[in-house]
Amino acid sequence: MDVTTLRTAGFVSFEYPQGLRTAVQTALESWQLFCTLPLEQKRLLSGGDRVHDFGFMCRNDKGPVADRKELFHALRANFPQLLPKAAKVCDPRATAFIRAVDTLLEATAPTVRAFAASVEEAYGLVGFTKLVMESQPHWTFRYLHYPKGSAVLAHPHADRGGFTFHLAETEGGGEYYSFDKQWLPWPVSAERTIIFPSMELQHYSNGAMKALWHRVLPVEHSTNARYAMVVFIDFQGLYRFDDSTHRVQNFAPGFNYHLPFKEFAGLFVPRDNITPAA
């Protein structure tokens, strides 16, 4: 995989392998069907809060940065608990969705490995591929559903984990913040997708790679609901962004692109020293 564009564009763009594309499409369609279930049935698959747990969640925030969406988190470590929960729904839309999730967990692994191996070679990060693949139980697959007419989709942010593999979206509107400070549409389609670094990979690479800022705007004149899927690769490194003290959204877009590494590293703590946010 050619990762040279990480230095110039901040992401890698590539064509989907056919087998993965099929798994992605099946998972996306099953997620859309799952979302048609009554809310009380979807909530039977809830595993906790939206950040630190898994399963179905529904957000209906209020205020100037309101965030209205349904989402589902699936981790390999939590997957054994999901199928029994789906069976309690007593609807094939639930069990079919969870089985498609399981298939996608396996189907993404070769592409993630190829990306990690290319990064390891290009940046001299010895052992990076092994670290990424050993973290597979902690990869977080996020399924998103924004209702029709949502005024807010995703505010500008950089992801906190290792790197993000964008899997699918049914509507456009996704944009990335370029290194020369312009918002540009990202090259995502049914045939092509992207992988981009997050905060932890910027730290792990001593600032050689930059966590890419991005946002999702409503598509002009569109009244369709928006469905999307991503996987966050958290490779369980020694340090993690200290989200008990800092919120990425409170920083200006692209603040990290030219920040001296010593200052950037000050936003991180050893992984076992993180305290819960107040």
Protein Blocks (a to p, Z undefined) as FASTA:
>chain_A
ZZklmmmnopacddddfklmmmmmmmmmmmmmmmmpcfklmmmmpgbdfklmgcjddddd
edjkbccdddddddfklmmmmmmmmmmnopaklmmmmmmmmmmmmmmmmmmmmmmmmmmm
mnopghklmmmmmmmmmpccddddddehiabfcdcdddfblbdcdfbdcbehiacddfko
pacdddddfkbccddddfklmmmnnomaccddddddddehiabdcddddddddehiabdc
dfklbcfklpcehklmmgcfklmmmmpccfklcccdZZ
